Amino acid sequence: MTLKTTITDAVKTAMKAKNMEQVKVLRNVQAAIKQIEIDNQQDLDDAQVLAILQKQIKQRQESLGIYTANGREDLAQKEQFEIDVIGQFLPEQLSDDELAKIVASTIEQLGAAGMKDMGRVMNAVKEKTAGQADPAVISGLVKKALTA
């Protein structure tokens, strides 16, 4: 079953349960997916849908940080709810230790020797960890490993 189908099924389940807040979040996600499909004139595969979900979560995390810093707990709770709803469709996240091992093995496999190889290493690690790690965290680990 594709990720898009899973999201559609989750919308139906939430509608039957009359959980309208969850329905609203999931429909927004579906709209974002559909918009990109229309813009690119192609059906998206699971990897592309996963990238959209990660982007949606990142946007909400940024908003959450702003709301929390400004003392708007009501809006922060709403953003956290949306993060939780969207997050249920992401694969389980890798721990920092697991991610560091993947980065180290990738650097060794590619024979990367410095910051000039950062792009190659990043692309390879992103492929191996699709949806299982935040690209910003990966970037930090790769920089640290390549400059050590």
Buried (B, 14 or more C-beta within 10 A) or exposed (E): EEBBEBBBEBBEEBBEEEBEEBBBBBBBBBEBBEEBBEEEEEEBEBEBBBBBBBEBBBBBBEBBEEBBEEEBEEBBEBBBBBBEBBBEBBEEBBEEEEBBEBBEEBBEEBEBEEEEBBEBBBEBBBEBBBBBBBBEBBBBBBBEBBEE
